[in-house]
């Protein structure tokens, strides 16, 4: 999928030599969780979180609060699933984009990226949803694919939906077959089965309300 058409430049990054009052005013006008900031040389230096900014002194310079900047971004070559993961990891609804020269070129909005996710085969192809867990250093996407395909399944999509206490949770959409044999094989390979659903209201719920995404994005 091409993401270039989703690059937005409506809101320009604020300069670090500007006033906190300008930053507060911008947040009051927008629904964004973060605002990007560039230095005097137009180099991206991070984003401010809205909740933090409302605690700052509006009469002071942005430069005085650079310690509170959050340094997250994606590249203009980053795949859309990785972009979605970046949104989740940083609890943001805006994602700065840098090119290979580290030039700031714009940002993505969370709703646009979720829209791409909703249009993927993960949703509209028939199949089952399987959620598996394993140690962060023990799982392998190549192994996961092999397990699914060795049981005549077709892997329609996979993403890391949760990471906690060195345990990774991976959500799979599987077509062409029932899940029972696949589940048993995953267990033999020491994966824990967190949840397994044939095509049912679970997938429909994802389509209708993106509730599954909302849960793990903490938005």
C-alpha positions as CSV (number, residue, x, y, z in Angstrom):
1,X,0.0,0.0,0.0
2,X,1.2,3.5,-0.9
3,X,1.3,5.8,2.1
4,X,2.5,8.9,0.3
5,X,-1.1,10.1,-0.4
6,X,-1.7,10.2,3.4
7,X,1.1,12.6,4.2
8,X,-0.4,15.7,5.8
9,X,1.2,19.1,6.1
10,X,-1.8,21.2,7.3
11,X,-0.1,21.9,10.7
12,X,3.4,23.1,10.5
13,X,5.9,22.2,13.3
14,X,6.5,24.9,15.8
15,X,10.0,26.5,16.1
16,X,11.8,25.7,19.4
17,X,12.4,29.5,19.9
18,X,8.7,30.2,20.0
19,X,6.5,30.6,23.0
20,X,4.7,27.9,25.0
21,X,1.6,30.1,24.7
22,X,1.6,29.5,21.0
23,X,1.9,25.7,21.6
24,X,-1.0,25.8,24.0
25,X,-3.1,27.8,21.6
26,X,-2.5,25.2,18.8
27,X,-3.5,22.3,21.1
28,X,-6.7,24.2,22.0
29,X,-7.5,24.4,18.3
30,X,-6.7,20.8,17.4
31,X,-7.6,17.3,18.6
32,X,-4.0,16.0,18.2
33,X,-2.2,14.3,21.1
34,X,1.2,15.7,20.0
35,X,2.6,18.6,18.1
36,X,6.0,18.3,16.2
37,X,8.8,20.8,17.0
38,X,11.8,21.8,14.9
39,X,14.8,23.8,16.0
40,X,16.2,27.1,14.6
41,X,17.7,25.2,11.6
42,X,14.4,23.5,10.8
43,X,15.6,20.1,12.1
44,X,13.0,17.9,13.7
45,X,13.7,17.5,17.4
46,X,10.6,15.7,18.7
47,X,7.0,16.2,19.8
48,X,5.3,17.6,22.8
49,X,2.4,15.7,24.5
50,X,-0.7,17.8,25.0
51,X,-1.1,16.9,28.7
52,X,2.5,18.0,29.4
53,X,2.1,21.3,27.6
54,X,-0.9,22.4,29.7
55,X,1.4,22.2,32.7
56,X,4.0,24.5,31.2
57,X,4.3,28.3,31.8
58,X,2.9,30.0,28.8
59,X,5.2,33.0,29.0
60,X,8.3,30.8,28.7
61,X,10.2,29.7,25.5
62,X,9.7,26.3,24.0
63,X,13.4,25.9,24.3
64,X,13.1,25.8,28.1
65,X,11.0,22.6,27.9
66,X,12.9,20.6,25.3
67,X,13.7,18.0,28.0
68,X,10.0,17.0,27.8
69,X,10.1,16.3,24.0
70,X,9.2,12.8,22.9
71,X,11.4,11.5,20.2
72,X,9.3,9.3,17.9
73,X,8.8,9.3,14.2
74,X,8.6,7.0,11.1
75,X,10.3,7.2,7.8
76,X,8.6,7.9,4.5
77,X,9.6,4.3,3.5
78,X,8.1,2.7,6.7
79,X,5.5,0.0,5.9
80,X,1.9,0.8,7.1
81,X,1.8,-2.0,9.7
82,X,5.0,-0.7,11.2
83,X,3.4,2.8,11.2
84,X,0.4,1.4,13.0
85,X,2.7,-0.2,15.6
86,X,4.5,3.1,16.1
87,X,1.1,4.8,16.8
88,X,0.4,2.1,19.4
89,X,3.8,2.2,21.1
90,X,3.6,6.0,21.5
91,X,-0.1,6.4,22.3
92,X,-0.4,9.1,19.7
93,X,-2.9,10.1,17.0
94,X,-0.3,11.9,15.0
95,X,3.0,10.5,13.6
96,X,5.8,12.7,12.3
97,X,7.5,11.5,9.1
98,X,11.2,11.9,8.2
99,X,12.9,11.1,5.0
100,X,16.3,9.3,4.7
101,X,18.1,12.7,5.2
102,X,16.1,13.2,8.4
103,X,14.1,16.1,6.9
104,X,10.6,16.5,8.3
105,X,8.1,16.0,5.5
106,X,4.8,15.9,7.3
107,X,2.8,13.6,9.5
108,X,0.2,10.8,9.4
109,X,-3.1,10.8,11.2
110,X,-4.1,7.6,13.2
111,X,-7.6,7.4,11.6
112,X,-6.1,7.3,8.1
113,X,-3.8,4.4,9.0
114,X,-6.6,2.5,10.8
115,X,-8.7,3.0,7.6
116,X,-6.0,1.2,5.7
117,X,-6.0,-1.6,8.3
118,X,-9.8,-2.0,7.9
119,X,-9.4,-2.4,4.2
120,X,-6.9,-5.2,4.5
121,X,-7.6,-8.9,3.9
122,X,-7.4,-9.2,7.7
123,X,-10.9,-8.0,7.8
124,X,-12.7,-8.7,4.5
125,X,-11.4,-12.2,3.8
126,X,-13.2,-15.2,5.4
127,X,-11.2,-16.9,8.1
128,X,-10.5,-17.3,11.8
129,X,-8.7,-15.0,14.2
130,X,-6.0,-16.6,16.5
131,X,-4.1,-14.8,19.2
132,X,-0.9,-16.5,20.4
133,X,1.7,-15.7,23.0
134,X,5.4,-16.6,23.4
135,X,8.6,-15.1,25.0
136,X,9.9,-12.0,23.2
137,X,13.1,-13.8,22.3
138,X,11.5,-17.1,21.4
139,X,8.9,-16.4,18.7
140,X,9.6,-16.1,14.9
141,X,7.3,-14.9,12.2
142,X,8.8,-17.4,9.8
143,X,8.0,-20.2,12.3
144,X,4.5,-18.9,12.7
145,X,3.9,-18.8,8.9
146,X,5.4,-22.4,8.6
147,X,3.0,-23.7,11.3
148,X,0.0,-22.2,9.6
149,X,0.9,-23.3,6.1
150,X,1.9,-26.8,7.2
151,X,-1.7,-27.3,8.3
152,X,-3.0,-26.1,4.9
153,X,-3.9,-22.7,6.3
154,X,-3.4,-19.3,4.6
155,X,-2.0,-16.5,6.7
156,X,-4.0,-13.4,5.8
157,X,-2.4,-11.1,8.3
158,X,-0.3,-10.9,11.5
159,X,0.7,-8.2,13.9
160,X,2.1,-7.8,17.4
161,X,-0.9,-6.7,19.4
162,X,0.7,-6.6,22.9
163,X,4.1,-6.8,24.6
164,X,4.3,-7.1,28.4
165,X,6.7,-8.7,30.8
166,X,8.9,-10.1,28.0
167,X,5.8,-11.9,26.5
168,X,4.7,-11.0,23.0
169,X,1.1,-11.4,21.9
170,X,0.6,-11.9,18.1
171,X,-2.8,-11.7,16.4
172,X,-3.2,-13.8,13.3
173,X,-6.0,-14.0,10.6
174,X,-6.1,-17.4,9.0
175,X,-8.1,-18.5,6.0
176,X,-8.8,-21.8,4.1
177,X,-9.1,-24.1,7.2
178,X,-10.4,-24.6,10.7
179,X,-8.2,-23.6,13.6
180,X,-8.1,-26.8,15.6
181,X,-5.1,-28.4,14.0
182,X,-3.2,-25.1,13.8
183,X,-3.9,-24.5,17.5
184,X,-2.6,-27.9,18.4
185,X,0.6,-27.4,16.4
186,X,1.2,-24.0,18.0
187,X,1.0,-25.7,21.4
188,X,3.5,-28.3,20.4
189,X,5.9,-25.4,19.5
190,X,5.3,-24.0,23.0
191,X,3.0,-21.1,22.0
192,X,0.3,-20.2,24.4
193,X,-3.2,-19.8,22.8
194,X,-4.7,-16.6,24.2
195,X,-7.8,-16.7,22.0
196,X,-9.1,-18.5,19.0
197,X,-12.2,-17.6,17.0
198,X,-13.7,-19.0,13.8
199,X,-15.2,-16.3,11.5
200,X,-17.9,-14.8,13.8
201,X,-18.9,-11.7,15.6
202,X,-15.4,-11.1,16.8
203,X,-14.2,-10.1,13.3
204,X,-17.4,-8.2,12.7
205,X,-16.7,-6.2,15.9
206,X,-13.3,-5.3,14.6
207,X,-14.9,-4.0,11.3
208,X,-17.6,-2.0,13.0
209,X,-16.0,-0.3,15.9
210,X,-12.2,-0.9,15.7
211,X,-12.6,-1.9,19.3
212,X,-9.8,-4.3,19.2
213,X,-7.4,-1.7,17.9
214,X,-8.6,0.9,20.3
215,X,-7.9,-1.5,23.3
216,X,-4.3,-1.9,22.4
217,X,-3.7,1.6,21.2
218,X,-5.0,2.9,24.5
219,X,-6.6,5.8,22.7
